[in-house]
Amino acid sequence: MPNPTHGNRGVHIVDVTEAHLRALKVATESDPDMDPDSWSSGVGKFMLSVQPFDWNKVGDFVKEKYPRVGSKIEGWEMKGGVIDTTRAEQILGLKHFRLIDEMVAEVIEQQLSFADFPQSL
């Protein structure tokens, strides 16, 4: 059976929120697409994403930081390529996005806080 492949890009919801708030303040002078008469009817479009990450390293992170939870993430193939976030960087001033480890840790911490989450797997 071939190794599974899966998307390996993402963005933290807090980074999306920050982008939305900053986009509301963008003036037409700094982004011509914000002009209501432009091709986009005044709606600026921005790509947000962390750079590609390796799911195998995410699995290792989970095993190391949360050993009681366990992780079955292994044998994943990396997908190539990057997402161009230049417009978000230049126009919105977003230079850094939260890393995948932070996103994964927050999800696991939330799950562990639920009373009905199994204490060991």
C-alpha positions in Angstrom: 0.0 0.0 0.0 1.5 3.4 -0.9 2.2 6.0 1.7 -0.7 8.4 2.3 -0.5 12.0 1.1 -2.4 14.8 2.6 -2.4 18.6 2.6 0.5 20.1 4.5 -0.4 23.8 4.8 -2.6 25.7 7.1 -3.2 28.9 9.0 -4.1 29.6 12.6 -7.6 31.2 13.1 -6.0 34.0 15.0 -3.8 34.9 12.0 -7.0 34.8 9.8 -8.7 37.2 12.3 -5.7 39.5 12.3 -5.7 39.6 8.5 -9.5 40.4 8.4 -9.0 43.2 10.9 -6.0 44.7 9.0 -7.9 44.3 5.6 -10.7 46.5 7.0 -8.2 49.3 7.4 -6.5 49.0 4.0 -6.9 52.1 2.0 -7.4 52.1 -1.8 -4.0 53.9 -2.1 -2.2 50.9 -0.6 -4.1 48.2 -2.5 -5.8 49.1 -5.8 -8.0 46.0 -5.5 -9.8 47.7 -2.7 -11.2 50.2 -5.2 -14.9 49.5 -5.7 -14.4 50.0 -9.4 -11.6 47.4 -9.7 -11.9 43.9 -11.1 -12.6 42.7 -7.5 -15.3 45.2 -6.8 -13.4 46.5 -3.8 -12.8 43.1 -2.2 -9.1 42.5 -1.6 -8.0 38.9 -1.8 -5.1 37.6 0.4 -3.5 34.2 0.7 -2.5 33.1 4.2 -0.6 30.0 5.0 2.3 28.6 7.0 5.0 27.2 4.7 4.7 23.4 4.0 5.2 21.2 7.0 6.0 17.6 7.3 3.2 15.5 8.9 5.8 13.0 10.1 7.5 15.8 12.2 4.0 16.7 13.6 3.6 13.1 14.6 7.0 13.2 16.3 6.1 16.5 18.1 2.8 14.9 19.4 4.6 11.8 20.6 7.3 13.8 22.4 5.1 16.5 23.9 1.9 14.4 24.6 3.2 10.8 25.0 0.0 9.7 26.8 -2.1 10.8 23.8 -0.1 8.8 21.3 0.1 9.5 17.6 -0.5 7.4 14.5 0.9 10.1 12.2 3.7 8.4 10.3 4.6 7.4 6.7 3.2 10.6 5.1 4.7 12.0 2.0 5.6 15.7 1.8 3.9 17.7 -0.9 6.0 20.2 -2.6 5.4 23.9 -3.4 4.7 27.0 -1.5 1.8 29.3 -1.2 2.5 32.9 -2.2 1.6 35.1 0.7 3.3 38.2 -0.6 0.2 40.4 -0.8 -0.7 39.7 2.8 2.9 40.4 3.8 3.3 43.6 1.8 -0.2 45.1 2.1 -1.4 43.8 5.5 2.0 43.7 7.1 1.7 40.0 8.1 5.2 38.7 8.1 4.9 35.6 10.3 2.2 33.1 10.9 1.8 30.8 13.9 3.6 27.5 13.3 1.9 24.1 12.9 3.3 22.9 16.3 1.5 25.8 18.0 -1.8 25.0 16.2 -1.5 21.2 17.0 -0.6 21.9 20.7 -3.7 24.2 21.1 -6.0 21.6 19.6 -4.6 18.8 21.8 -4.7 21.0 24.9 -8.4 21.8 24.2 -9.2 18.1 23.7 -7.5 17.2 26.9 -9.5 19.8 28.8 -12.8 18.1 28.0 -14.0 16.0 30.9 -15.0 13.1 28.6 -11.6 12.9 26.8 -10.0 9.5 27.6 -7.0 9.9 29.9 -5.1 7.2 28.1 -5.5 5.7 24.7 
